[in-house]
């Protein structure tokens, strides 16, 4: 199989990132993942694990933890989703993406076992995400990683990644998202996320609403595990920023840290404090992770598509804000970190998102709005975005295609203006592709 054939094979399974996800729990059965991994020699048990769930910030936090572990000379696998530009982003070791040849060889290797599991279908057939998760574990074993840092795809309790016995479980900020699958209250969603908590781990949680904190606390108590709360047990404060990084200080349980990250937003400081708290848990368990490792790892973290600057004149910033909470944080960050005369929004969302909530958070900042859509099959029709902005008295242009929308935004922008691309990571990915073409 060549690389394109491998992608076609992976995509031949049911992909709930492309089609609506059913709410019926019968569709989420970890036993089929267990069965496949058993055929593969249980590769998920070959390394220490850090497991990260949450609504917002889990990918950034995972990347920070993995970067610090690599800085501490631990060979570290990182498994995340979705990807921006290539499927290979989802599986990486020490910051290096799995190569096309490695992915092709790995699929060839596991394909017979995958098809045995699907032919038997004792617990239903595997999905694309479940297959990718197994591939991630198999690759990490092949590479002999010491640690595997795993971002939950959605929820937690029934997520394909939830078959490990982690050293530390991290739960980042929880808000309403994927309500059609996870439930329509914070407490119900928190219970799904807290499903990753198991006896023997330590739990680190970002600051949460009271009803979320209560669920996490009760779950920790029932499992008999320690809970570390960021915001109380671990705290942080900002020390300033420029267009390359932001500086901040974290006061942890094991000491203080003067840190910098090449990521913007107050929420990223909270994510970084959460990463420090998790790394301190590992250090407290005897792993050789020093203050310098943490400082170096966070300074070197790479996590594109989140308040990423693509161009400086005019300023183009992309961010994968895809729910009301992340949209509010985006607006606040743009106001805090960047100086501009006027702001133009290029927005495209996925159809399963709270479009009204996203628009209500973003519209006050922008002088002009261009509604567009990505090539993704779940993309919202731009006309629906135009209608929603009209409810707030904002006139919106509809432009088909992200690259065309960006060209239109550039025609409207002055040198001192800001263009922000937001609404989904799929739109952000196409904006990054467009800028790469402009730079070529």
C-alpha positions as CSV (number, residue, x, y, z in Angstrom):
1,X,0.0,0.0,0.0
2,X,1.2,3.5,-0.8
3,X,0.4,6.5,1.5
4,X,-2.7,7.5,-0.4
5,X,-4.0,3.9,-0.3
6,X,-3.4,3.9,3.4
7,X,-5.4,7.1,3.9
8,X,-8.2,5.6,1.7
9,X,-8.2,2.5,3.9
10,X,-8.3,4.5,7.2
11,X,-11.2,6.6,5.8
12,X,-13.1,3.6,4.7
13,X,-14.3,3.0,8.2
14,X,-17.0,5.0,9.9
15,X,-15.5,8.4,10.8
16,X,-17.6,10.3,13.4
17,X,-15.5,13.5,12.6
18,X,-17.3,13.5,9.2
19,X,-20.7,12.1,10.0
20,X,-23.1,12.8,12.9
21,X,-22.2,10.8,16.0
22,X,-25.1,8.7,17.4
23,X,-26.0,9.3,21.0
24,X,-26.8,5.6,21.6
25,X,-24.2,4.1,24.0
26,X,-24.3,0.9,22.1
27,X,-22.0,2.5,19.5
28,X,-19.3,3.1,22.0
29,X,-17.9,-0.3,23.1
30,X,-14.2,-0.3,24.3
31,X,-14.2,-4.1,24.1
32,X,-13.6,-4.0,20.3
33,X,-10.6,-1.8,20.9
34,X,-9.4,-4.1,23.7
35,X,-9.8,-7.1,21.3
36,X,-7.8,-5.5,18.6
37,X,-5.0,-4.4,20.9
38,X,-4.9,-7.9,22.4
39,X,-4.3,-9.3,18.8
40,X,-1.5,-6.7,18.5
41,X,0.2,-7.7,21.7
42,X,-1.3,-5.0,24.0
43,X,1.1,-2.2,22.8
44,X,-0.8,0.3,25.0
45,X,0.6,-1.2,28.1
46,X,4.2,-0.7,27.1
47,X,4.7,2.9,28.3
48,X,3.7,5.2,31.1
49,X,0.6,7.2,30.2
50,X,-0.7,10.7,30.6
51,X,-4.4,11.0,29.7
52,X,-6.0,14.3,29.0
53,X,-9.8,15.1,28.6
54,X,-11.7,18.4,28.5
55,X,-13.6,20.7,26.2
56,X,-11.0,23.4,25.5
57,X,-7.3,23.3,25.9
58,X,-6.6,19.6,26.0
59,X,-4.5,19.5,22.9
60,X,-2.4,22.5,23.9
61,X,-1.9,21.0,27.4
62,X,-1.0,17.6,25.9
63,X,1.6,19.3,23.6
64,X,3.1,21.2,26.6
65,X,3.4,18.0,28.7
66,X,4.9,16.0,25.8
67,X,7.4,18.8,25.0
68,X,8.6,18.9,28.7
69,X,8.9,15.1,28.9
70,X,11.1,15.2,25.7
71,X,13.2,17.9,27.3
72,X,13.6,15.6,30.2
73,X,15.2,13.0,27.8
74,X,12.2,10.7,27.9
75,X,11.2,9.3,24.5
76,X,7.6,10.6,24.3
77,X,4.7,9.8,22.1
78,X,1.9,12.3,21.5
79,X,-1.5,11.3,20.2
80,X,-4.0,14.1,19.4
81,X,-7.0,14.8,17.2
82,X,-8.2,16.2,14.9
83,X,-5.3,17.2,12.6
84,X,-4.8,20.5,10.8
85,X,-3.0,19.6,7.5
86,X,-2.1,15.9,7.6
87,X,-3.2,12.7,9.3
88,X,0.4,12.2,10.4
89,X,0.1,15.1,12.9
90,X,-2.0,12.8,15.1
91,X,0.9,10.4,15.9
92,X,4.3,11.8,16.7
93,X,7.3,11.0,18.8
94,X,9.5,13.7,20.4
95,X,7.8,16.2,18.2
96,X,8.4,14.3,14.9
97,X,5.4,13.2,12.9
98,X,5.1,9.6,11.9
99,X,6.4,9.5,8.3
100,X,4.3,8.4,5.3
101,X,6.4,5.3,4.9
102,X,6.1,4.4,8.6
103,X,2.3,4.9,8.6
104,X,2.0,2.8,5.4
105,X,4.1,0.0,6.9
106,X,2.1,0.1,10.2
107,X,-1.2,-0.2,8.5
108,X,0.0,-3.1,6.4
109,X,1.1,-4.8,9.7
110,X,-2.1,-4.3,11.6
111,X,-4.6,-4.7,8.7
112,X,-5.0,-8.5,9.1
113,X,-5.9,-8.2,12.8
114,X,-8.2,-5.2,12.1
115,X,-10.1,-7.3,9.6
116,X,-10.4,-10.3,11.9
117,X,-12.0,-8.0,14.6
118,X,-14.4,-6.5,12.1
119,X,-15.3,-9.8,10.5
120,X,-16.2,-11.2,14.0
121,X,-17.8,-7.9,15.0
122,X,-18.4,-9.3,18.4
123,X,-18.8,-5.8,19.8
124,X,-19.5,-3.9,16.6
125,X,-17.1,-2.8,13.9
126,X,-14.1,-0.5,14.5
127,X,-14.3,3.1,13.6
128,X,-11.7,5.4,12.0
129,X,-10.8,6.9,15.3
130,X,-10.5,3.5,17.0
131,X,-8.2,2.3,14.2
132,X,-6.0,5.4,14.5
133,X,-5.8,5.0,18.3
134,X,-4.6,1.4,17.9
135,X,-2.1,2.6,15.2
136,X,-0.8,5.2,17.7
137,X,-0.3,2.6,20.4
138,X,1.4,0.2,18.0
139,X,3.7,3.0,16.7
140,X,4.7,4.1,20.2
141,X,5.6,0.5,21.1
142,X,7.6,0.2,17.9
143,X,9.5,3.4,18.8
144,X,10.1,2.2,22.4
145,X,8.6,5.3,24.0
146,X,8.9,5.9,27.7
147,X,5.7,8.0,27.9
148,X,2.6,8.3,25.8
149,X,0.6,11.5,26.1
150,X,-3.0,10.9,24.9
151,X,-5.6,13.5,24.1
152,X,-9.2,12.2,24.4
153,X,-11.1,12.4,21.1
154,X,-14.5,13.2,22.6
155,X,-15.9,12.7,26.1
156,X,-13.8,10.3,28.0
157,X,-15.6,7.3,29.4
158,X,-16.3,5.7,26.1
159,X,-13.4,7.2,24.1
160,X,-11.1,4.8,22.4
161,X,-8.1,6.1,24.3
162,X,-9.7,5.1,27.6
163,X,-8.1,1.6,27.8
164,X,-4.9,2.7,29.6
165,X,-3.9,2.9,33.2
166,X,-2.5,6.4,33.4
167,X,0.0,7.8,35.9
168,X,-1.9,11.1,35.8
169,X,-5.3,12.1,34.4
170,X,-5.7,15.8,33.3
171,X,-9.1,17.4,32.9
172,X,-8.9,20.8,31.2
173,X,-11.6,23.4,31.0
174,X,-15.1,22.0,30.6
175,X,-17.9,23.8,28.8
176,X,-20.9,23.0,26.7
177,X,-19.9,21.3,23.4
178,X,-21.0,18.2,21.5
179,X,-24.2,18.4,23.5
180,X,-26.0,16.1,21.1
181,X,-23.6,13.3,22.1
182,X,-22.3,14.1,25.6
183,X,-25.4,15.7,27.1
184,X,-26.9,19.2,27.6
185,X,-25.7,20.0,31.1
186,X,-22.2,20.7,32.5
187,X,-22.7,18.0,35.1
188,X,-23.5,15.4,32.5
189,X,-20.6,16.3,30.3
190,X,-18.3,16.4,33.3
191,X,-19.3,12.9,34.2
192,X,-18.4,11.7,30.7
193,X,-15.0,13.5,30.9
194,X,-14.3,12.2,34.4
195,X,-14.7,8.7,33.0
196,X,-11.0,8.6,32.4
197,X,-10.3,8.7,36.1
198,X,-9.1,5.3,37.4
199,X,-7.7,4.0,40.7
200,X,-3.9,4.4,40.9
201,X,-3.6,7.7,39.0
202,X,-3.5,11.3,40.3
203,X,-6.0,13.8,38.8
204,X,-5.1,17.3,37.8
205,X,-7.9,19.7,36.9
206,X,-8.0,23.1,35.4
207,X,-10.3,25.7,37.0
208,X,-13.9,24.6,36.5
209,X,-17.4,25.7,37.1
210,X,-18.7,24.6,40.5
211,X,-21.0,21.9,39.1
212,X,-18.1,20.4,37.1
213,X,-15.7,20.6,40.1
214,X,-18.3,18.7,42.2
215,X,-18.5,15.9,39.7
216,X,-14.7,15.6,39.4
217,X,-14.3,15.7,43.2
218,X,-16.9,13.0,43.7
219,X,-15.3,10.8,41.1
220,X,-11.9,11.1,42.6
221,X,-13.3,10.3,46.0
222,X,-15.1,7.1,44.7
223,X,-11.8,6.0,43.0
224,X,-9.7,6.8,46.0
225,X,-7.3,9.1,44.0
226,X,-5.6,12.4,44.8
227,X,-7.0,15.6,43.2
228,X,-4.8,18.6,42.3
229,X,-6.7,21.7,41.5
230,X,-5.1,24.4,39.3
231,X,-6.1,27.8,40.6
232,X,-5.8,26.8,44.2
233,X,-3.0,24.1,44.6
234,X,-1.2,25.5,41.6
235,X,-1.4,29.2,40.5
236,X,-0.1,31.5,37.8
237,X,0.2,35.1,36.8
238,X,1.1,36.8,33.6
239,X,4.3,38.9,33.2
240,X,3.8,40.4,29.7
241,X,4.0,39.4,26.1
242,X,5.3,40.4,22.6
243,X,4.4,39.0,19.2
244,X,6.6,36.0,19.7
245,X,5.8,34.7,23.2
246,X,4.2,35.5,26.6
247,X,6.0,35.4,29.9
248,X,4.4,34.2,33.1
249,X,5.1,32.7,36.5
250,X,3.7,29.5,37.9
251,X,3.7,28.7,41.6
252,X,3.5,24.9,41.9
253,X,3.4,22.4,44.7
254,X,7.1,21.7,44.3
255,X,8.4,25.2,43.6
256,X,8.1,28.3,41.4
257,X,8.8,28.6,37.7
258,X,9.6,31.6,35.4
259,X,8.2,30.5,32.1
260,X,7.5,31.5,28.5
261,X,5.4,29.9,25.8
262,X,5.1,30.8,22.1
263,X,1.3,30.7,22.4
264,X,-1.1,33.6,23.1
265,X,-4.2,33.9,25.3
266,X,-4.8,34.0,29.0
267,X,-6.3,30.6,28.7
268,X,-3.0,29.3,27.5
269,X,-1.4,30.4,30.8
270,X,-4.0,28.3,32.6
271,X,-3.2,25.4,30.2
272,X,0.5,25.8,31.0
273,X,-0.1,25.8,34.7
274,X,-2.2,22.6,34.3
275,X,0.7,21.1,32.3
276,X,3.2,22.1,35.1
277,X,0.9,20.6,37.7
278,X,0.8,17.3,35.8
279,X,4.6,17.3,35.3
280,X,5.0,17.9,39.1
281,X,2.8,14.9,39.8
282,X,5.2,12.8,37.6
283,X,8.2,14.3,39.3
284,X,6.7,13.4,42.7
285,X,6.3,9.8,41.5
286,X,10.0,9.6,41.0
287,X,10.4,10.5,37.3
288,X,13.5,12.6,36.5
289,X,11.8,15.9,35.5
290,X,13.6,19.0,36.6
291,X,12.6,22.7,36.7
292,X,14.8,23.4,33.8
293,X,13.2,20.6,31.8
294,X,9.8,22.2,32.4
295,X,11.0,25.6,31.5
296,X,12.7,24.4,28.3
297,X,9.8,22.1,27.2
298,X,7.2,24.8,27.5
299,X,9.4,27.4,25.7
300,X,9.8,25.0,22.8
301,X,6.1,23.8,22.5
302,X,4.6,23.9,19.0
303,X,0.8,23.9,18.7
304,X,-0.4,25.6,15.4
305,X,-3.8,26.9,14.7
306,X,-4.4,28.5,18.1
307,X,-4.0,32.3,18.0
308,X,-1.3,31.7,15.4
309,X,0.0,34.7,13.5
310,X,0.2,34.0,9.7
311,X,1.1,37.5,8.6
312,X,2.0,40.8,10.3
313,X,1.0,43.5,7.7
314,X,-1.9,43.4,7.7
315,X,-2.0,41.2,10.8
316,X,-3.6,37.8,10.1
317,X,-4.4,35.6,13.1
318,X,-6.0,32.2,12.9
319,X,-7.7,30.3,15.8
320,X,-9.7,27.2,16.0
321,X,-12.4,28.6,18.3
322,X,-15.4,26.3,17.8
323,X,-17.7,26.9,20.7
324,X,-19.0,29.9,22.7
325,X,-16.4,29.5,25.5
326,X,-13.4,29.4,23.1
327,X,-15.0,32.2,21.0
328,X,-15.2,34.4,24.1
329,X,-11.5,33.7,24.9
330,X,-10.5,34.4,21.3
331,X,-12.2,37.9,21.4
332,X,-10.6,38.7,24.7
333,X,-7.2,37.6,23.5
334,X,-7.4,39.6,20.3
335,X,-8.2,42.7,22.3
336,X,-5.5,42.0,24.9
337,X,-2.5,40.9,22.7
338,X,-2.8,42.8,19.5
339,X,-3.0,46.4,18.4
340,X,-5.1,47.2,15.3
341,X,-7.2,49.8,13.7
342,X,-10.1,47.7,12.4
343,X,-10.9,44.0,12.6
344,X,-12.2,41.7,9.9
345,X,-13.6,38.3,10.7
346,X,-13.4,35.3,8.3
347,X,-15.6,32.7,9.8
348,X,-16.7,29.1,9.0
349,X,-18.1,26.6,11.4
350,X,-19.1,23.0,11.5
351,X,-22.8,22.2,11.4
352,X,-22.9,20.6,14.8
353,X,-21.7,23.7,16.7
354,X,-23.6,26.3,18.7
355,X,-23.5,28.9,15.9
356,X,-25.7,31.4,17.7
357,X,-23.4,31.2,20.8
358,X,-20.2,31.6,18.8
359,X,-21.6,34.6,16.8
360,X,-22.9,36.3,20.0
361,X,-19.4,36.2,21.5
362,X,-17.5,37.4,18.4
363,X,-19.7,40.0,16.7
364,X,-18.9,43.0,19.0
365,X,-15.3,43.1,18.0
366,X,-15.5,43.1,14.2
367,X,-16.1,45.9,11.7
368,X,-16.6,43.5,8.8
369,X,-17.5,39.8,8.6
370,X,-17.0,37.3,5.8
371,X,-18.8,34.0,6.1
372,X,-17.3,31.0,4.3
373,X,-17.0,27.3,4.7
374,X,-14.3,24.7,4.6
375,X,-14.2,21.6,2.3
376,X,-15.2,19.4,5.3
377,X,-18.5,17.6,4.8
378,X,-19.8,18.9,8.2
379,X,-19.3,22.5,7.2
380,X,-22.1,25.0,7.9
381,X,-23.6,26.8,4.9
382,X,-22.2,30.4,5.0
383,X,-25.8,31.7,4.5
384,X,-26.7,30.4,7.9
385,X,-23.8,32.4,9.5
386,X,-24.9,35.5,7.6
387,X,-28.4,35.1,9.0
388,X,-27.1,34.7,12.6
389,X,-24.9,37.8,12.3
390,X,-27.9,39.7,10.9
391,X,-29.7,39.1,14.2
392,X,-27.1,41.3,15.7
393,X,-27.3,44.0,13.0
394,X,-24.0,42.9,11.4
395,X,-23.9,42.9,7.6
396,X,-22.0,39.9,6.4
397,X,-20.6,38.9,3.0
398,X,-20.9,35.3,1.9
399,X,-17.8,34.0,0.0
400,X,-17.4,30.4,-1.0
401,X,-14.0,28.9,-0.1
402,X,-11.5,29.9,2.5
403,X,-8.8,31.1,0.1
404,X,-11.2,33.3,-1.8
405,X,-12.6,34.7,1.5
406,X,-9.0,35.5,2.7
407,X,-8.3,37.3,-0.6
408,X,-11.4,39.3,-0.2
409,X,-10.5,40.2,3.4
410,X,-7.0,41.3,2.3
411,X,-8.7,43.6,-0.3
412,X,-10.7,45.2,2.5
413,X,-7.9,45.5,5.0
414,X,-5.5,48.3,5.6
415,X,-1.9,47.8,6.8
416,X,-3.0,48.5,10.4
417,X,-6.0,46.2,10.4
418,X,-6.5,42.7,11.8
419,X,-7.9,39.8,9.9
420,X,-9.0,36.9,12.1
421,X,-9.9,33.4,10.7
422,X,-11.9,31.4,13.2
423,X,-14.9,29.0,13.7
424,X,-13.3,25.6,13.2
425,X,-9.9,24.0,12.8
426,X,-10.9,22.9,9.3
427,X,-11.2,26.5,8.2
428,X,-8.0,27.4,10.0
429,X,-6.2,24.5,8.2
430,X,-7.3,25.9,4.9
431,X,-6.1,29.4,5.9
432,X,-2.7,28.0,6.8
433,X,-2.5,26.1,3.4
434,X,-3.4,29.4,1.7
435,X,-0.7,31.3,3.5
436,X,1.8,28.6,2.6
437,X,0.9,29.0,-1.0
438,X,1.4,32.8,-0.7
439,X,4.8,32.3,0.8
440,X,5.9,29.7,-1.8
